[in-house]
Each structure stands twice: as structure tokens, then as C-alpha cells.
Amino acid sequence: MVNRLNRRFFPYIPSVLVLASAVFTGVFSEPWQAAVLLVIAGIAYANAKGTVERIDKAEDACRTLHEQLCRAEKLSTVDELSAGIAHEINNPLGIIAQETQWIKHVFKSKTLHKLKEIEDCTDSLNQICMQVDRCKEIVHKLLSLARELEPVIQCLDLNELVSDMTKIVKKEMEERNIKILLNLETTLPLVYSDPPLLRQVVLNLLINASHAIERDGEIRVSTMAASPQSVKVIVMDTGCGIPKEQVDKIFTPFFSTKKQGKGTGLGLAICRGIIERLGGNISVVSEFGKSTTFTIHLPINRIPQGDILHGS
């Protein structure tokens, strides 16, 4: 707005300067001289005005292009989300249809009295139940992405929260020979944030790290002050890592580095939404075949504004 006002008066500046210099130097000794100066001032005004108009048009064009790009990005996200939903739901539905056809075939052939056929039908029914549960999980996480809830801000001990989450997964990790190493800064200040949401994020990162390792490895969890106003949580694993070309997609809904059927690809998208909603940010650095590190930055005392991606 200020720039527009400045440019509105800009065209008059050359004319004013020409006329002012003429007045103060007393060059209007002849009438024709005044006429020449007026012509020069007019030309200067026209050129300056044309420049301003071109700048305004260029700014308008840039603004329009930016709006179009934003709309295109939103449409692209919707397209990707729709494709992801279709893919994730179609897979279990295809299995359900296949197993249902098999059961119908058994009933039609009237061989259900045979032990093998009964066992096969039982396996098919179990498979159907598993795929129904998978569909329910996908729908539940989609609802979590869309849900808008206001965080409940409380004073919390981040070290205690992180330690509690590692205890939840510790037993399973030990069975797979995965060590959890904690390096928690003892002088870490208390944080004002939402404890349940942070627990969800930390637990998700720990579970993802264990999946990346599978067996025999380490998960190192650290907390430290990032600045006088912020803290950070670092979760590093010695797992399989993420291919370089996939790192930028890791927080995209429905994108997953896990084997097909092993994950919905929504966990990290929800985590990023939660952390951003709490006024922080989350980033990832990975070396394929060696390690992956997630870093969460959180403000010490900031009550967030806006929407949230909330999951359970």
C-alpha cells in the first residue's frame, strides 16, 4: 500500500524538479524558455508515469500468478490425497472381494464338511477381518488429519515425557535387540505445550525408528535447549535410512517407505501438523543404508493459533 502511494506521487517529481530549478536559477528571462521547460517537464512526467504503470501491472501479474500457483498446489494436494485414499482403500477391498469369492465357491461346491475346506474358510474370514480393520485404521487417520482441535496448553517436563514414551516401547525393543540411549539435558527448562499431542509425536517417531531398524540397532533420543526461547528433541536411529529422492516426500500424506500393507503413510503427516500447530517445526536428515534423524523444535512458552492436524 505504501509503495503504491509513493509511486502515485513519483511521476510528479521530475516535473517539479525541472520547474523548481528554473524558478530558483531565474532562467525564465524569455517566454520560449519557460515553454521549453514545461515541455521537458511534461515529457519527464509522462515517462515516469509510464514506468509506474508498468511496475503496477508487473506487480498485479505477479500477484495473480502467485494466487494461481497456490490454487494449483491445493488442487495437486487434493489429487494426491484422493489417489492415495483410492490406492489404500482399494488394496484391502480387493483382498476382501477375493476371499469372499473363495468362501462362496466353497459353499457352492458343498465341500464345507471337509476339514481342509473349513480351515481355508477360517483363514479367509480372518483375512477379511484384518482388511476391514485396515480400512478402519485408514479412515480413522483421515479423520484425524481433518479434525480441528484446540490444544490444551500445560506446563510440562519434556525430559519426563520423552522418558515415559521410551519405557512404553522398551520391552519390544529389547526383544529385537534394539537399544534406546537417552541423552536428556538436565537443565532443560519447563515447556508450555500440549502433553498428549507431544506424547503422540514422540511415540510415533520411536515406533518408526524401530521399524527402520527391525533388529539389532540403536535409537538415540536427545533433548537440549536450542535457544533461550526454544528446545529441541532429536530421535536418531541406525536403521535402513531413506533414499535421497524420497526425503522431501516423507511428510506427505499417504507416502510411506514401508512395504505395501505395513503402513498408511499418515503418521508423519499428522506429526508435522501437530508440531506446527504447537508453534514448532520438525525436520529430517537421512543417510540411506545408515541412519535417520528427526529433529523437533518447540517454543518454550508459546500459545499457538490456527488449525491442527490431530490424531490418536
PyMOL commands that set and color helices and strands:
alter all, ss='L'
color gray80, all
select helices_A, chain A and resi 2-9+12-25+31-109+115-146+158-175+195-213+244-249+267-277
alter helices_A, ss='H'
color red, helices_A
select strands_A, chain A and resi 154-156+178-184+191-193+217-227+230-237+281-287+291-299
alter strands_A, ss='S'
color yellow, strands_A
deselect
rebuild
show_as cartoon
